[in-house]
Structures are given as C-alpha cells and as structure tokens.
Amino acid sequence: MHYLHPFDDIHLICGHGSTGLEILEEVPDPDVILVCCGGGGLLAGISAAVKLSGKSHTRIYGVEPEQACLMYMSKQLGKVVQNPSVHSIASGLAPPYAGNNAYRHVAKYVDDILLLSEAEIIASVSRLYHAGLVVEPAGAAAFGALLFDKVPDVKGKKVVVVITGGNVSPQELCNIVQTTPLQDPSDDEVARNNLDQQKSVSVNNEVQYYEENVVTGSVQHCEDNVATVSIQ
C-alpha cells in the first residue's frame, strides 16, 4: 500500500501540472495566473508546468489566508514553516505545515504569495455566489486577490484565476452570504471589471460569462482579459 500525501506527493504535484498545461492551451500567453495555496501542491504543479513551458514572463501568484500563511512565511524565511495551530474559514488552505516538495517548486517558480483577510475571503465567496457559482472559501481565495486589488500591475493584462472546490454546506453558504462583513468592493473603484454590473448566463451548460471580459467555467473558453478556471 502506498500513502498518497494530500498535497506534497511529487506525483500529485506533477498531476496538478496538467492544469497549467490546459491553461496554456486556452490562454497561450497569460500575463498573470492566480492560484489558491494551502500546502502548496496545486500551486507548485501549475507554476512549474507554466514556467517550464517557456512562460518565464508569466507572473504566478499563490493566495493564502493571512491567518494561515505558511507558504508565504516559508518563502520569506527560505525554509518550510510549521504551525499546527493555524485556523481560517478557508480550512482547505490551513494545513499545519507547507509541503516540502511543494515549497521547493513554489520557491523556484512562484513570483509571490498574496494574503487575504478572513473578511475578504468571505466577501469573495459571497460575490461568486451572487454571480451564480457555489464555491467554498478555500476555492474563492484566488478570485479574492483580484477582487480586492491585491495583484500589482494588472490593468489591461491577461489574467487567469483558478477557482477550486465547492465543498460548502448550504447552511455555511447561507451564513456567509447573509453576514458578509465587508461592503461589496464593486460599489467602490477598488473592484475591477465592473463586477457590480455583471450578469451571468449559461452557455452549453459548461461556460458562464460574467460581463464582457470575465469568463468562468471549464477552461474551454476565455475572453479578452480574464479567464477563470473552475476545478470541481
């Protein structure tokens, strides 16, 4: 019997790399890719696949909760950081340590780690819900980095946001939507792409469009500037 680590098995990381290759098939020359990060396996695989495909100019950012930023700390300190007491509403992004194999890839191929507050993560889940997507807090983090203007020099760039996971109970989702603690940033100039004006429609039951520049669904379609890749 072989134990498959949930985020640090090297073969698992290689498998996650296929997502990076699929992104490049649909968006051959992305400027920015945003990926949620917990133990770091998904981020490691995508970043390695993209950078080793000759896209050294593509900026790849991991996104972590401020309260569970172990990969961020590992990258800052140059070594894997452990903290068994970390906690976040994005529980999928709050393991007790960053993966060793994952860290080696992240240190080499990821440009930076961006951090979100708990309130920003909750608001990101709520915004996606109102746009027609059921996404767990861990899965919404990468979208939150774009929504809350965490990404530097992004105006006019081709941006890919990887959204992962819908493992959220109806009650938890209801609580999040009803108690979103932040003013929706689309009411300010902070939000990009006129998110408060976006409308969603179904296309072939597979791809959903959000206003003129944003697409979400499978990585089968992208529009001018932003492609959102959902992994369910």
DONUMAR-337510 format. One record per residue: residue number from 1; residue in one letter; x, y, z of N, C-alpha, C in turn. Coordinates in steps of 0.1 Angstrom, whole numbers. Layout:
+-----+------+-------+-------+-------+-------+-------+-------+-------+-------+-------+
: pos : code :   n_X :   n_Y :   n_Z :  ca_X :  ca_Y :  ca_Z :   c_X :   c_Y :   c_Z :
+-----+------+-------+-------+-------+-------+-------+-------+-------+-------+-------+
: NUM :    a :     X :     Y :     Z :     X :     Y :     Z :     X :     Y :     Z :
...
+-----+------+-------+-------+-------+-------+-------+-------+-------+-------+-------+
This chain:
+-----+------+-------+-------+-------+-------+-------+-------+-------+-------+-------+
: pos : code :   n_X :   n_Y :   n_Z :  ca_X :  ca_Y :  ca_Z :   c_X :   c_Y :   c_Z :
+-----+------+-------+-------+-------+-------+-------+-------+-------+-------+-------+
:   1 :    m :     8 :   -12 :     0 :     0 :     0 :     0 :     9 :    12 :     0 :
:   2 :    h :     5 :    22 :    -8 :    13 :    34 :    -9 :     5 :    46 :    -4 :
:   3 :    y :    10 :    53 :     5 :     4 :    65 :    11 :     5 :    77 :     1 :
:   4 :    l :    -6 :    83 :    -3 :    -5 :    94 :   -12 :    -8 :   107 :    -4 :
:   5 :    h :     2 :   115 :    -2 :     1 :   127 :     6 :    -9 :   136 :    -1 :
:   6 :    p :   -18 :   143 :     7 :   -28 :   151 :     0 :   -23 :   163 :    -7 :
:   7 :    f :   -11 :   168 :    -4 :    -6 :   180 :   -12 :     9 :   180 :   -15 :
:   8 :    d :    16 :   170 :    -9 :    31 :   170 :   -11 :    37 :   158 :   -18 :
:   9 :    d :    29 :   149 :   -23 :    34 :   138 :   -31 :    39 :   144 :   -45 :
:  10 :    i :    51 :   140 :   -48 :    57 :   146 :   -61 :    48 :   142 :   -73 :
:  11 :    h :    43 :   130 :   -73 :    34 :   126 :   -84 :    21 :   134 :   -85 :
:  12 :    l :    16 :   137 :   -73 :     4 :   145 :   -73 :     7 :   159 :   -78 :
:  13 :    i :    18 :   164 :   -74 :    22 :   178 :   -79 :    24 :   177 :   -94 :
:  14 :    c :    30 :   167 :  -100 :    31 :   165 :  -114 :    17 :   165 :  -121 :
:  15 :    g :     8 :   158 :  -114 :    -6 :   157 :  -119 :   -12 :   171 :  -120 :
:  16 :    h :   -10 :   179 :  -109 :   -16 :   193 :  -109 :   -10 :   201 :  -120 :
:  17 :    g :     2 :   197 :  -125 :     8 :   204 :  -136 :     0 :   204 :  -149 :
:  18 :    s :    -9 :   194 :  -150 :   -17 :   193 :  -162 :   -27 :   204 :  -163 :
:  19 :    t :   -31 :   210 :  -151 :   -40 :   221 :  -151 :   -32 :   233 :  -157 :
:  20 :    g :   -20 :   235 :  -154 :   -12 :   245 :  -160 :   -11 :   244 :  -175 :
:  21 :    l :    -9 :   232 :  -180 :    -8 :   229 :  -194 :   -21 :   232 :  -201 :
:  22 :    e :   -32 :   228 :  -195 :   -46 :   231 :  -200 :   -48 :   246 :  -201 :
:  23 :    i :   -44 :   253 :  -191 :   -45 :   268 :  -191 :   -38 :   274 :  -204 :
:  24 :    l :   -26 :   269 :  -206 :   -18 :   274 :  -218 :   -24 :   270 :  -231 :
:  25 :    e :   -31 :   259 :  -231 :   -38 :   255 :  -244 :   -49 :   265 :  -247 :
:  26 :    e :   -55 :   271 :  -237 :   -66 :   280 :  -239 :   -62 :   295 :  -239 :
:  27 :    v :   -52 :   297 :  -231 :   -47 :   311 :  -229 :   -32 :   310 :  -232 :
:  28 :    p :   -27 :   310 :  -244 :   -13 :   307 :  -247 :    -3 :   316 :  -241 :
:  29 :    d :    -7 :   329 :  -238 :     3 :   338 :  -234 :    -3 :   347 :  -222 :
:  30 :    p :    -6 :   340 :  -211 :   -11 :   347 :  -199 :    -1 :   356 :  -193 :
:  31 :    d :    -5 :   368 :  -188 :     4 :   377 :  -180 :     4 :   373 :  -166 :
:  32 :    v :    -7 :   369 :  -160 :    -8 :   366 :  -146 :   -17 :   354 :  -144 :
:  33 :    i :   -13 :   345 :  -135 :   -21 :   334 :  -130 :   -22 :   334 :  -115 :
:  34 :    l :   -34 :   333 :  -110 :   -37 :   333 :   -96 :   -42 :   320 :   -91 :
:  35 :    v :   -35 :   314 :   -81 :   -39 :   301 :   -76 :   -39 :   301 :   -61 :
:  36 :    c :   -50 :   295 :   -55 :   -50 :   294 :   -41 :   -39 :   285 :   -36 :
:  37 :    c :   -35 :   286 :   -23 :   -24 :   279 :   -18 :   -27 :   275 :    -3 :
:  38 :    g :   -26 :   262 :    -1 :   -27 :   257 :    13 :   -13 :   250 :    16 :
:  39 :    g :   -13 :   237 :    14 :     0 :   230 :    15 :     9 :   233 :     3 :
:  40 :    g :     3 :   237 :    -8 :    11 :   242 :   -20 :    11 :   233 :   -32 :
:  41 :    g :     5 :   221 :   -31 :     6 :   212 :   -42 :     1 :   217 :   -55 :
:  42 :    l :   -11 :   222 :   -55 :   -17 :   228 :   -68 :    -9 :   239 :   -73 :
:  43 :    l :    -5 :   248 :   -65 :     3 :   260 :   -69 :    17 :   255 :   -74 :
:  44 :    a :    23 :   245 :   -68 :    36 :   240 :   -72 :    35 :   234 :   -86 :
:  45 :    g :    24 :   226 :   -88 :    23 :   219 :  -101 :    20 :   229 :  -113 :
:  46 :    i :    11 :   238 :  -110 :     7 :   248 :  -121 :    19 :   257 :  -124 :
:  47 :    s :    26 :   262 :  -114 :    37 :   271 :  -116 :    48 :   264 :  -124 :
:  48 :    a :    52 :   252 :  -120 :    62 :   245 :  -127 :    59 :   243 :  -141 :
:  49 :    a :    47 :   238 :  -144 :    43 :   235 :  -157 :    43 :   247 :  -166 :
:  50 :    v :    38 :   258 :  -161 :    38 :   271 :  -169 :    52 :   276 :  -171 :
:  51 :    k :    60 :   277 :  -161 :    73 :   283 :  -162 :    82 :   274 :  -171 :
:  52 :    l :    81 :   261 :  -169 :    89 :   252 :  -177 :    84 :   251 :  -192 :
:  53 :    s :    73 :   256 :  -195 :    68 :   257 :  -208 :    73 :   269 :  -216 :
:  54 :    g :    82 :   276 :  -210 :    88 :   288 :  -216 :    81 :   301 :  -213 :
:  55 :    k :    72 :   301 :  -203 :    64 :   313 :  -200 :    71 :   320 :  -188 :
:  56 :    s :    83 :   323 :  -189 :    90 :   329 :  -178 :    85 :   343 :  -175 :
:  57 :    h :    79 :   349 :  -184 :    73 :   363 :  -182 :    60 :   362 :  -174 :
:  58 :    t :    53 :   351 :  -174 :    40 :   350 :  -168 :    42 :   351 :  -152 :
:  59 :    r :    36 :   360 :  -146 :    36 :   361 :  -132 :    26 :   352 :  -125 :
:  60 :    i :    31 :   344 :  -116 :    22 :   334 :  -109 :    22 :   337 :   -94 :
:  61 :    y :    10 :   339 :   -89 :     8 :   343 :   -75 :     0 :   332 :   -68 :
:  62 :    g :     5 :   328 :   -56 :    -3 :   320 :   -47 :   -11 :   329 :   -39 :
:  63 :    v :   -22 :   324 :   -34 :   -31 :   333 :   -25 :   -34 :   325 :   -12 :
:  64 :    e :   -31 :   330 :    -1 :   -33 :   324 :    12 :   -41 :   333 :    22 :
:  65 :    p :   -47 :   327 :    32 :   -53 :   335 :    43 :   -42 :   341 :    51 :
:  66 :    e :   -44 :   353 :    56 :   -35 :   360 :    65 :   -33 :   351 :    77 :
:  67 :    q :   -43 :   345 :    82 :   -42 :   337 :    94 :   -36 :   323 :    92 :
:  68 :    a :   -33 :   319 :    80 :   -27 :   306 :    78 :   -17 :   307 :    66 :
:  69 :    c :    -8 :   317 :    67 :     1 :   320 :    56 :    14 :   313 :    57 :
:  70 :    l :    14 :   299 :    58 :    26 :   292 :    60 :    35 :   291 :    48 :
:  71 :    m :    30 :   291 :    36 :    38 :   291 :    24 :    44 :   305 :    22 :
:  72 :    y :    37 :   315 :    25 :    42 :   329 :    25 :    54 :   330 :    34 :
:  73 :    m :    52 :   325 :    47 :    63 :   326 :    56 :    75 :   317 :    52 :
:  74 :    s :    72 :   306 :    46 :    83 :   297 :    41 :    91 :   304 :    31 :
:  75 :    k :    84 :   310 :    22 :    91 :   318 :    11 :    99 :   329 :    16 :
:  76 :    q :    94 :   336 :    26 :   101 :   347 :    32 :   114 :   343 :    40 :
:  77 :    l :   112 :   331 :    47 :   123 :   326 :    55 :   133 :   317 :    48 :
:  78 :    g :   129 :   312 :    36 :   137 :   303 :    29 :   137 :   289 :    34 :
:  79 :    k :   127 :   285 :    42 :   126 :   271 :    47 :   112 :   269 :    50 :
:  80 :    v :   108 :   256 :    51 :    94 :   252 :    53 :    91 :   255 :    68 :
:  81 :    v :    79 :   262 :    69 :    74 :   266 :    82 :    62 :   257 :    86 :
:  82 :    q :    62 :   254 :    99 :    51 :   246 :   105 :    44 :   254 :   116 :
:  83 :    n :    31 :   252 :   117 :    23 :   258 :   128 :    10 :   251 :   129 :
:  84 :    p :    10 :   241 :   138 :    -2 :   233 :   140 :   -15 :   240 :   144 :
:  85 :    s :   -13 :   252 :   149 :   -25 :   259 :   155 :   -31 :   269 :   145 :
:  86 :    v :   -27 :   269 :   132 :   -33 :   279 :   123 :   -48 :   275 :   121 :
:  87 :    h :   -56 :   286 :   118 :   -70 :   284 :   116 :   -75 :   295 :   106 :
:  88 :    s :   -84 :   291 :    98 :   -90 :   300 :    88 :  -104 :   295 :    84 :
:  89 :    i :  -113 :   304 :    80 :  -126 :   299 :    75 :  -123 :   292 :    62 :
:  90 :    a :  -112 :   294 :    55 :  -108 :   287 :    44 :  -100 :   275 :    49 :
:  91 :    s :  -106 :   265 :    54 :  -100 :   254 :    61 :   -91 :   246 :    51 :
:  92 :    g :   -94 :   246 :    39 :   -86 :   238 :    29 :   -73 :   245 :    26 :
:  93 :    l :   -71 :   258 :    31 :   -59 :   265 :    29 :   -52 :   267 :    42 :
:  94 :    a :   -55 :   258 :    52 :   -49 :   260 :    66 :   -43 :   247 :    71 :
:  95 :    p :   -34 :   240 :    63 :   -28 :   228 :    69 :   -17 :   232 :    80 :
:  96 :    p :   -13 :   223 :    87 :    -3 :   226 :    98 :    11 :   230 :    93 :
:  97 :    y :    14 :   227 :    81 :    27 :   230 :    75 :    26 :   231 :    60 :
:  98 :    a :    36 :   238 :    54 :    37 :   238 :    40 :    45 :   226 :    35 :
:  99 :    g :    41 :   220 :    24 :    48 :   208 :    19 :    62 :   210 :    15 :
: 100 :    n :    71 :   201 :    18 :    85 :   202 :    14 :    87 :   202 :    -1 :
: 101 :    n :    81 :   192 :    -8 :    82 :   192 :   -23 :    75 :   204 :   -29 :
: 102 :    a :    64 :   207 :   -23 :    56 :   219 :   -28 :    65 :   232 :   -27 :
: 103 :    y :    71 :   233 :   -15 :    78 :   245 :   -12 :    90 :   247 :   -22 :
: 104 :    r :    97 :   236 :   -25 :   108 :   237 :   -35 :   104 :   242 :   -48 :
: 105 :    h :    92 :   238 :   -53 :    87 :   243 :   -66 :    82 :   257 :   -64 :
: 106 :    v :    75 :   260 :   -53 :    70 :   274 :   -51 :    81 :   284 :   -51 :
: 107 :    a :    92 :   280 :   -43 :   103 :   289 :   -42 :   110 :   292 :   -55 :
: 108 :    k :   109 :   283 :   -64 :   116 :   284 :   -77 :   107 :   291 :   -88 :
: 109 :    y :    94 :   288 :   -88 :    86 :   291 :   -99 :    75 :   302 :   -96 :
: 110 :    v :    72 :   304 :   -83 :    61 :   313 :   -80 :    67 :   327 :   -77 :
: 111 :    d :    61 :   337 :   -83 :    66 :   351 :   -81 :    64 :   357 :   -67 :
: 112 :    d :    52 :   354 :   -61 :    49 :   359 :   -48 :    37 :   353 :   -43 :
: 113 :    i :    35 :   354 :   -30 :    23 :   349 :   -23 :    15 :   361 :   -18 :
: 114 :    l :     2 :   362 :   -21 :    -6 :   373 :   -17 :   -15 :   368 :    -6 :
: 115 :    l :   -19 :   377 :     3 :   -26 :   374 :    15 :   -40 :   380 :    15 :
: 116 :    l :   -50 :   373 :    20 :   -63 :   378 :    22 :   -68 :   377 :    36 :
: 117 :    s :   -75 :   387 :    41 :   -81 :   386 :    54 :   -93 :   377 :    54 :
: 118 :    e :   -97 :   373 :    66 :  -109 :   364 :    67 :  -121 :   371 :    60 :
: 119 :    a :  -123 :   384 :    63 :  -134 :   392 :    58 :  -134 :   392 :    42 :
: 120 :    e :  -122 :   393 :    37 :  -121 :   393 :    22 :  -124 :   380 :    16 :
: 121 :    i :  -120 :   369 :    23 :  -123 :   356 :    18 :  -138 :   354 :    18 :
: 122 :    i :  -145 :   358 :    29 :  -159 :   356 :    30 :  -166 :   364 :    19 :
: 123 :    a :  -162 :   377 :    17 :  -168 :   385 :     7 :  -166 :   379 :    -7 :
: 124 :    s :  -155 :   373 :    -9 :  -152 :   367 :   -23 :  -162 :   355 :   -25 :
: 125 :    v :  -165 :   347 :   -15 :  -174 :   336 :   -16 :  -188 :   342 :   -20 :
: 126 :    s :  -192 :   353 :   -13 :  -205 :   359 :   -15 :  -206 :   365 :   -29 :
: 127 :    r :  -196 :   371 :   -33 :  -196 :   377 :   -47 :  -198 :   366 :   -58 :
: 128 :    l :  -190 :   355 :   -56 :  -192 :   344 :   -66 :  -206 :   338 :   -65 :
: 129 :    y :  -211 :   337 :   -53 :  -225 :   331 :   -51 :  -235 :   340 :   -59 :
: 130 :    h :  -234 :   353 :   -57 :  -243 :   362 :   -64 :  -241 :   362 :   -79 :
: 131 :    a :  -229 :   357 :   -84 :  -227 :   356 :   -98 :  -230 :   342 :  -103 :
: 132 :    g :  -235 :   333 :   -94 :  -240 :   320 :   -99 :  -231 :   309 :   -96 :
: 133 :    l :  -221 :   310 :   -88 :  -211 :   299 :   -85 :  -211 :   296 :   -70 :
: 134 :    v :  -213 :   283 :   -67 :  -211 :   278 :   -53 :  -197 :   274 :   -51 :
: 135 :    v :  -189 :   282 :   -44 :  -175 :   279 :   -42 :  -172 :   280 :   -27 :
: 136 :    e :  -164 :   270 :   -22 :  -160 :   271 :    -8 :  -150 :   282 :    -5 :
: 137 :    p :  -148 :   286 :     7 :  -139 :   297 :    10 :  -125 :   294 :     4 :
: 138 :    a :  -120 :   282 :     6 :  -106 :   279 :     1 :  -106 :   281 :   -14 :
: 139 :    g :  -117 :   277 :   -21 :  -117 :   278 :   -36 :  -118 :   292 :   -41 :
: 140 :    a :  -123 :   301 :   -33 :  -126 :   315 :   -37 :  -114 :   325 :   -35 :
: 141 :    a :  -104 :   320 :   -28 :   -93 :   329 :   -24 :   -86 :   335 :   -36 :
: 142 :    a :   -83 :   328 :   -46 :   -76 :   334 :   -58 :   -84 :   345 :   -64 :
: 143 :    f :   -97 :   343 :   -65 :  -106 :   353 :   -70 :  -106 :   365 :   -61 :
: 144 :    g :  -105 :   363 :   -48 :  -105 :   374 :   -39 :   -93 :   383 :   -41 :
: 145 :    a :   -81 :   377 :   -45 :   -69 :   385 :   -47 :   -72 :   395 :   -58 :
: 146 :    l :   -79 :   392 :   -68 :   -82 :   401 :   -79 :   -93 :   411 :   -75 :
: 147 :    l :  -103 :   405 :   -68 :  -114 :   414 :   -64 :  -110 :   425 :   -55 :
: 148 :    f :  -101 :   422 :   -46 :   -96 :   432 :   -36 :   -83 :   439 :   -40 :
: 149 :    d :   -80 :   439 :   -52 :   -69 :   447 :   -57 :   -55 :   443 :   -51 :
: 150 :    k :   -53 :   430 :   -49 :   -40 :   426 :   -43 :   -29 :   424 :   -53 :
: 151 :    v :   -33 :   423 :   -66 :   -24 :   419 :   -76 :   -18 :   432 :   -83 :
: 152 :    p :    -4 :   434 :   -82 :     2 :   446 :   -88 :     2 :   446 :  -103 :
: 153 :    d :     1 :   457 :  -109 :     2 :   459 :  -123 :    -6 :   450 :  -131 :
: 154 :    v :   -19 :   450 :  -129 :   -28 :   440 :  -136 :   -37 :   446 :  -146 :
: 155 :    k :   -38 :   460 :  -146 :   -47 :   466 :  -156 :   -43 :   463 :  -170 :
: 156 :    g :   -53 :   458 :  -178 :   -50 :   456 :  -192 :   -43 :   443 :  -195 :
: 157 :    k :   -40 :   435 :  -184 :   -33 :   422 :  -186 :   -42 :   410 :  -188 :
: 158 :    k :   -37 :   400 :  -193 :   -44 :   387 :  -194 :   -42 :   380 :  -181 :
: 159 :    v :   -53 :   378 :  -174 :   -53 :   372 :  -160 :   -61 :   359 :  -160 :
: 160 :    v :   -55 :   349 :  -154 :   -62 :   336 :  -152 :   -64 :   334 :  -137 :
: 161 :    v :   -76 :   331 :  -133 :   -79 :   329 :  -119 :   -84 :   314 :  -118 :
: 162 :    v :   -77 :   306 :  -110 :   -81 :   292 :  -108 :   -90 :   292 :   -95 :
: 163 :    i :  -102 :   287 :   -97 :  -112 :   285 :   -86 :  -114 :   270 :   -84 :
: 164 :    t :  -112 :   266 :   -71 :  -112 :   252 :   -68 :  -122 :   249 :   -57 :
: 165 :    g :  -131 :   240 :   -60 :  -138 :   234 :   -49 :  -152 :   240 :   -45 :
: 166 :    g :  -162 :   232 :   -44 :  -175 :   236 :   -39 :  -179 :   229 :   -27 :
: 167 :    n :  -170 :   225 :   -19 :  -173 :   217 :    -7 :  -177 :   226 :     5 :
: 168 :    v :  -189 :   231 :     3 :  -195 :   240 :    13 :  -210 :   236 :    15 :
: 169 :    s :  -214 :   235 :    28 :  -228 :   231 :    31 :  -237 :   243 :    28 :
: 170 :    p :  -250 :   240 :    25 :  -259 :   250 :    22 :  -261 :   260 :    34 :
: 171 :    q :  -260 :   255 :    46 :  -261 :   263 :    58 :  -249 :   273 :    59 :
: 172 :    e :  -237 :   267 :    57 :  -225 :   275 :    58 :  -225 :   286 :    47 :
: 173 :    l :  -229 :   282 :    35 :  -230 :   292 :    24 :  -240 :   303 :    27 :
: 174 :    c :  -252 :   299 :    33 :  -262 :   309 :    36 :  -257 :   318 :    47 :
: 175 :    n :  -249 :   313 :    57 :  -244 :   322 :    67 :  -234 :   332 :    61 :
: 176 :    i :  -226 :   327 :    52 :  -216 :   336 :    46 :  -222 :   347 :    38 :
: 177 :    v :  -232 :   343 :    30 :  -239 :   353 :    21 :  -246 :   363 :    29 :
: 178 :    q :  -252 :   359 :    40 :  -261 :   368 :    48 :  -252 :   377 :    58 :
: 179 :    t :  -240 :   373 :    60 :  -232 :   380 :    70 :  -219 :   385 :    65 :
: 180 :    t :  -219 :   388 :    52 :  -206 :   393 :    45 :  -203 :   406 :    52 :
: 181 :    p :  -191 :   406 :    59 :  -187 :   418 :    67 :  -182 :   430 :    60 :
: 182 :    l :  -178 :   428 :    47 :  -173 :   440 :    40 :  -183 :   445 :    31 :
: 183 :    q :  -182 :   458 :    28 :  -190 :   464 :    18 :  -185 :   458 :     5 :
: 184 :    d :  -195 :   454 :    -4 :  -191 :   448 :   -17 :  -182 :   458 :   -24 :
: 185 :    p :  -169 :   454 :   -27 :  -160 :   463 :   -33 :  -164 :   468 :   -47 :
: 186 :    s :  -174 :   461 :   -53 :  -178 :   466 :   -66 :  -186 :   479 :   -65 :
: 187 :    d :  -189 :   483 :   -52 :  -195 :   496 :   -50 :  -185 :   507 :   -50 :
: 188 :    d :  -172 :   504 :   -50 :  -161 :   514 :   -50 :  -153 :   513 :   -63 :
: 189 :    e :  -143 :   520 :   -64 :  -134 :   520 :   -75 :  -124 :   509 :   -74 :
: 190 :    v :  -124 :   502 :   -62 :  -114 :   492 :   -60 :  -116 :   480 :   -69 :
: 191 :    a :  -128 :   476 :   -71 :  -131 :   464 :   -79 :  -129 :   466 :   -94 :
: 192 :    r :  -124 :   456 :  -101 :  -122 :   457 :  -115 :  -133 :   451 :  -123 :
: 193 :    n :  -133 :   455 :  -135 :  -143 :   448 :  -145 :  -157 :   451 :  -142 :
: 194 :    n :  -160 :   461 :  -135 :  -174 :   465 :  -132 :  -182 :   453 :  -127 :
: 195 :    l :  -177 :   447 :  -117 :  -184 :   435 :  -112 :  -198 :   437 :  -107 :
: 196 :    d :  -201 :   449 :  -103 :  -215 :   452 :   -99 :  -225 :   452 :  -110 :
: 197 :    q :  -220 :   452 :  -122 :  -228 :   452 :  -134 :  -229 :   439 :  -141 :
: 198 :    q :  -221 :   429 :  -136 :  -220 :   417 :  -143 :  -233 :   409 :  -143 :
: 199 :    k :  -235 :   401 :  -153 :  -247 :   392 :  -154 :  -242 :   379 :  -159 :
: 200 :    s :  -248 :   368 :  -154 :  -243 :   355 :  -158 :  -254 :   348 :  -166 :
: 201 :    v :  -249 :   341 :  -176 :  -258 :   333 :  -185 :  -251 :   320 :  -187 :
: 202 :    s :  -258 :   310 :  -190 :  -252 :   297 :  -192 :  -250 :   295 :  -207 :
: 203 :    v :  -238 :   289 :  -210 :  -235 :   286 :  -224 :  -231 :   272 :  -225 :
: 204 :    n :  -239 :   264 :  -232 :  -237 :   249 :  -233 :  -236 :   242 :  -220 :
: 205 :    n :  -242 :   248 :  -210 :  -242 :   242 :  -196 :  -228 :   240 :  -191 :
: 206 :    e :  -219 :   247 :  -197 :  -205 :   245 :  -193 :  -197 :   257 :  -189 :
: 207 :    v :  -199 :   268 :  -197 :  -192 :   280 :  -195 :  -202 :   291 :  -192 :
: 208 :    q :  -198 :   299 :  -182 :  -207 :   310 :  -178 :  -199 :   323 :  -180 :
: 209 :    y :  -206 :   333 :  -186 :  -199 :   346 :  -189 :  -203 :   356 :  -178 :
: 210 :    y :  -193 :   363 :  -174 :  -196 :   374 :  -164 :  -191 :   387 :  -171 :
: 211 :    e :  -200 :   396 :  -174 :  -198 :   408 :  -182 :  -189 :   405 :  -194 :
: 212 :    e :  -183 :   416 :  -200 :  -177 :   414 :  -212 :  -163 :   408 :  -212 :
: 213 :    n :  -156 :   409 :  -201 :  -142 :   405 :  -200 :  -139 :   393 :  -192 :
: 214 :    v :  -149 :   387 :  -185 :  -146 :   377 :  -175 :  -154 :   364 :  -179 :
: 215 :    v :  -147 :   353 :  -178 :  -153 :   340 :  -181 :  -150 :   331 :  -170 :
: 216 :    t :  -160 :   323 :  -167 :  -157 :   312 :  -157 :  -164 :   299 :  -161 :
: 217 :    g :  -159 :   288 :  -156 :  -164 :   275 :  -160 :  -152 :   266 :  -162 :
: 218 :    s :  -153 :   257 :  -172 :  -141 :   249 :  -175 :  -132 :   258 :  -183 :
: 219 :    v :  -120 :   253 :  -185 :  -110 :   261 :  -193 :  -112 :   259 :  -208 :
: 220 :    q :  -125 :   259 :  -212 :  -128 :   257 :  -226 :  -129 :   271 :  -233 :
: 221 :    h :  -130 :   281 :  -226 :  -133 :   294 :  -232 :  -125 :   305 :  -224 :
: 222 :    c :  -121 :   315 :  -231 :  -117 :   327 :  -224 :  -120 :   339 :  -233 :
: 223 :    e :  -121 :   350 :  -226 :  -124 :   363 :  -234 :  -112 :   372 :  -233 :
: 224 :    d :  -114 :   384 :  -235 :  -103 :   394 :  -238 :   -92 :   394 :  -227 :
: 225 :    n :   -96 :   395 :  -214 :   -85 :   398 :  -204 :   -85 :   388 :  -193 :
: 226 :    v :   -96 :   382 :  -189 :   -96 :   374 :  -177 :  -103 :   360 :  -180 :
: 227 :    a :   -96 :   349 :  -177 :  -102 :   336 :  -178 :  -102 :   330 :  -164 :
: 228 :    t :  -114 :   326 :  -160 :  -115 :   320 :  -146 :  -116 :   305 :  -148 :
: 229 :    v :  -107 :   297 :  -143 :  -107 :   282 :  -145 :  -113 :   276 :  -132 :
: 230 :    s :  -125 :   269 :  -133 :  -131 :   263 :  -122 :  -127 :   248 :  -122 :
: 231 :    i :  -122 :   243 :  -111 :  -119 :   229 :  -110 :  -128 :   223 :   -99 :
: 232 :    q :  -137 :   214 :  -103 :  -147 :   209 :   -94 :  -143 :   194 :   -91 :
+-----+------+-------+-------+-------+-------+-------+-------+-------+-------+-------+
